[in-house]
Amino acid sequence: MERKGLTPNLVTYNHRIVKLSRSRGGVGADAKKVFDEMKSRNIKPNADSYAGLIRYCVRRKDYENALVFCEESLERRFVPPFTCVKDVVKGLVGINKEDEARKVVEKMKKQLRGVLWSLGPKWRVFFHCH
């Protein structure tokens, strides 16, 4: 890409991370290296970056790193998709790390309360009722 004079941006890095998260094997680049490269170029990751990384780690059964990226995402106030968090929690329970799994669930609850609160009263009523 750079050989052709194009500079990668957030969208191109996220695309690479998502493609790697869907790949079957360990062939080619590592999504974590792509993420590190992105940050080294002062490109700030967004929610999609973290979701792709979490999926990448879960797919490779690397639940400890999935947990790290999940927590980092929450610290940056990005709420990962439910399916990502569910897979991280299931994986952690599967490797006998129930305490860490509980902490993730609690952090998600707190983060979601904040998100729902910031949406305003109409949305709180909607989420409460449905």
C-alpha positions, 0 to 999 in steps of 0.5 A, spaced: 500 500 500 505 504 501 509 502 495 503 505 491 504 512 495 498 510 499 498 512 507 494 507 511 489 510 516 484 508 521 479 505 516 485 501 512 488 498 519 481 496 522 479 493 515 486 489 516 484 487 523 477 485 521 480 480 515 485 477 520 480 476 525 476 472 520 482 468 517 483 461 519 490 460 520 496 463 523 499 465 516 501 472 514 500 478 519 498 478 526 492 482 528 496 485 534 502 487 530 497 491 526 494 494 532 501 496 534 503 499 528 497 503 527 498 506 534 506 507 533 503 511 527 499 515 532 492 513 529 488 512 535 484 505 535 476 506 535 471 501 538 471 497 531 479 496 532 478 493 539 472 488 537 476 486 531 482 484 536 478 481 541 475 476 535 482 475 533 484 473 540 478 469 541 478 465 535 485 463 537 483 461 544 488 467 546 483 469 552 488 472 556 489 477 551 482 478 549 481 480 556 486 485 556 483 488 549 476 487 552 478 491 558 482 496 554 476 497 550 472 499 556 477 503 559 477 507 553 469 507 554 468 503 548 463 498 549 465 491 545 459 488 542 455 483 546 458 477 542 465 479 543 464 479 550 460 473 551 466 469 547 471 472 552 467 470 558 466 463 555 473 462 554 475 465 561 470 460 564 473 454 560 480 455 562 478 456 569 478 463 570 471 465 573 473 471 577 476 474 571 470 472 567 465 475 573 469 482 573 468 483 565 461 482 566 461 487 572 465 492 568 460 491 562 454 492 566 457 499 569 459 501 562 452 499 559 449 503 565 453 509 563 451 509 556 444 508 557 444 514 562 447 518 557 442 516 551 437 520 555 430 518 559 426 516 553 432 511 551 432 509 558 424 507 558 425 504 552 431 499 554 427 498 561 421 496 557 423 492 552 
